[in-house]
């Protein structure tokens, strides 16, 4: 009998007979509830840190960190994946991690040996010890064996993500002023390809600017007054609801397609395959042909809970599958009196007609709802890290809210702050470009701020 089977017997505390070795090709694989990992986390990690002495010399030291146990690992039972959305700290030695886990009904967990670590007796699997360090520099395969039948198993792939860039506080730089913004009532920043596009409205028309390094140059000034809230980008493409038309463009600001916007009230977001909008009846509609035709999209909850004021939406590639987009919609429904904003999510798999909008807000009892804000602005570093700000009940922009789970919960974090804007600023719009630079532009003062994100 293999070592794993002996360990199973010891752990079970009873005399058991096994019919096959774990490295046998004849092992029966059955998906069953008693072969399940119910919890997994990193209990202890060694983290390498750098310091500078009084003489200016750089030195390195290693600390033992147990706070990593607070980092949540997602368990995807359907696809057999375990992974952490929030990365372990920069400098973590992923080759020496102490892990903790639990299984249903005392199932035993084994880990497949790395090719370079195969034991002399040829064992493919070894017992996953919670007292020995494990190498997670590459994804590792583990297998759960049911307590009462070792032929009932389930495999998972565990991926441990470590930050590749040193953590640092956000450092905002004031890189200039756009004087025209002093008279602008509303503005919106959007990343489009290698550029950042600014849409600024004075209440009568919208002027479009495009950045040239830290300066913004005027492209056109004949957009509809509400164009700033009716534009969406994805990659190098852009769509706008400009008056009574949907305008679609690629590779810059030149319009390549124009369609009548019959029945469309507000453009929401654009994924790689679809454009989303709100129609005149307050329903979410979807276009698969750049705005030429529209159809009702599918919800898995009450449509009366859709937001219809202070709306922001964004579509971003899913962190774990670049062929899938997450589209997040936040806002306030006028049908309910509440002091928080609702969040909806659409997982867009391009071709599936089963993709539905899901209401993510958990209700008034949650301490991590996004507070009710006006003049809302939302941007994304990736599908897991969203940033949002808006004016509070006093009309002030004071807080940058962070969501690390794609819009489900929103929190304040001292490492993420707004720039120290002047008192005359009336609106703030945010945008993260494809170089991972966070931009902030203020109406009323025209201030232009930027900072490099650490993630």
Rosetta blueprint (number, residue, H / E / L):
1 X L
2 X L
3 X H
4 X H
5 X H
6 X H
7 X H
8 X H
9 X H
10 X H
11 X H
12 X H
13 X L
14 X L
15 X L
16 X L
17 X L
18 X L
19 X L
20 X L
21 X L
22 X L
23 X L
24 X L
25 X L
26 X L
27 X L
28 X L
29 X L
30 X L
31 X L
32 X L
33 X L
34 X L
35 X L
36 X L
37 X E
38 X E
39 X E
40 X E
41 X E
42 X E
43 X E
44 X E
45 X E
46 X E
47 X E
48 X E
49 X E
50 X E
51 X E
52 X E
53 X L
54 X L
55 X L
56 X L
57 X L
58 X E
59 X E
60 X E
61 X E
62 X E
63 X E
64 X E
65 X E
66 X L
67 X H
68 X H
69 X H
70 X H
71 X L
72 X L
73 X E
74 X E
75 X E
76 X E
77 X L
78 X L
79 X L
80 X L
81 X E
82 X E
83 X E
84 X E
85 X L
86 X L
87 X L
88 X E
89 X L
90 X L
91 X L
92 X E
93 X E
94 X E
95 X E
96 X E
97 X E
98 X E
99 X E
100 X E
101 X E
102 X E
103 X E
104 X H
105 X H
106 X H
107 X L
108 X E
109 X E
110 X E
111 X E
112 X E
113 X L
114 X L
115 X H
116 X H
117 X H
118 X L
119 X L
120 X L
121 X L
122 X L
123 X L
124 X L
125 X E
126 X E
127 X E
128 X L
129 X L
130 X L
131 X L
132 X L
133 X L
134 X E
135 X L
136 X L
137 X L
138 X L
139 X L
140 X E
141 X E
142 X E
143 X E
144 X E
145 X E
146 X E
147 X L
148 X L
149 X E
150 X E
151 X E
152 X E
153 X E
154 X E
155 X E
156 X E
157 X E
158 X E
159 X E
160 X L
161 X L
162 X E
163 X L
164 X L
165 X L
166 X L
167 X L
168 X L
169 X L
170 X L
171 X L
172 X L
173 X E
174 X E
175 X E
176 X E
177 X E
178 X L
179 X H
180 X H
181 X H
182 X H
183 X H
184 X L
185 X L
186 X E
187 X E
188 X E
189 X E
190 X E
191 X E
192 X E
193 X L
194 X L
195 X E
196 X E
197 X E
198 X E
199 X E
200 X E
201 X E
202 X L
203 X L
204 X L
205 X L
206 X E
207 X E
208 X E
209 X E
210 X E
211 X E
212 X E
213 X L
214 X L
215 X E
216 X E
217 X E
218 X E
219 X E
220 X E
221 X E
222 X E
223 X E
224 X L
225 X L
226 X L
227 X H
228 X H
229 X H
230 X L
231 X E
232 X E
233 X E
234 X E
235 X L
236 X L
237 X E
238 X E
239 X E
240 X E
241 X E
242 X E
243 X L
244 X L
245 X E
246 X E
247 X E
248 X E
249 X E
250 X E
251 X L
252 X L
253 X L
254 X L
255 X E
256 X E
257 X E
258 X E
259 X E
260 X E
261 X L
262 X L
263 X L
264 X E
265 X E
266 X E
267 X E
268 X E
269 X E
270 X E
271 X L
272 X L
273 X L
274 X L
275 X E
276 X E
277 X E
278 X E
279 X E
280 X L
281 X L
282 X L
283 X L
284 X E
285 X E
286 X E
287 X E
288 X L
289 X L
290 X L
291 X L
292 X L
293 X L
294 X L
295 X E
296 X E
297 X L
298 X L
299 X E
300 X L
301 X L
302 X L
303 X H
304 X H
305 X H
306 X L
307 X L
308 X L
309 X E
310 X E
311 X E
312 X E
313 X E
314 X E
315 X E
316 X E
317 X E
318 X E
319 X L
320 X L
321 X E
322 X E
323 X E
324 X E
325 X E
326 X E
327 X E
328 X E
329 X E
330 X E
331 X E
332 X E
333 X L
334 X L
335 X L
336 X L
337 X L
338 X L
339 X L
340 X E
341 X E
342 X E
343 X E
344 X E
345 X E
346 X E
347 X E
348 X E
349 X L
350 X L
351 X L
352 X L
353 X L
354 X L
355 X L
356 X L
357 X E
358 X E
359 X E
360 X L
361 X L
362 X L
363 X L
364 X L
365 X L
366 X L
367 X L
368 X L
369 X L
370 X E
371 X E
372 X L
373 X L
374 X E
375 X E
376 X E
377 X E
378 X E
379 X E
380 X E
381 X L
382 X L
383 X L
384 X L
385 X L
386 X E
387 X E
388 X E
389 X E
390 X E
391 X E
392 X L
393 X L
394 X L
395 X L
396 X L
397 X L
398 X L
399 X L
400 X L
401 X E
402 X E
403 X E
404 X L
405 X L
406 X L
407 X L
408 X L
409 X L
410 X L
411 X E
412 X E
413 X L
414 X L
415 X L
416 X L
417 X L
418 X L
419 X L
420 X L
421 X L
422 X L
423 X L
424 X L
425 X L
426 X L
427 X E
428 X E
429 X E
430 X E
431 X E
432 X E
433 X L
434 X L
435 X L
436 X L
437 X E
438 X E
439 X E
440 X E
441 X E
442 X E
443 X E
444 X L
445 X L
446 X L
447 X E
448 X E
449 X E
450 X E
451 X E
452 X E
453 X L
454 X L
455 X L
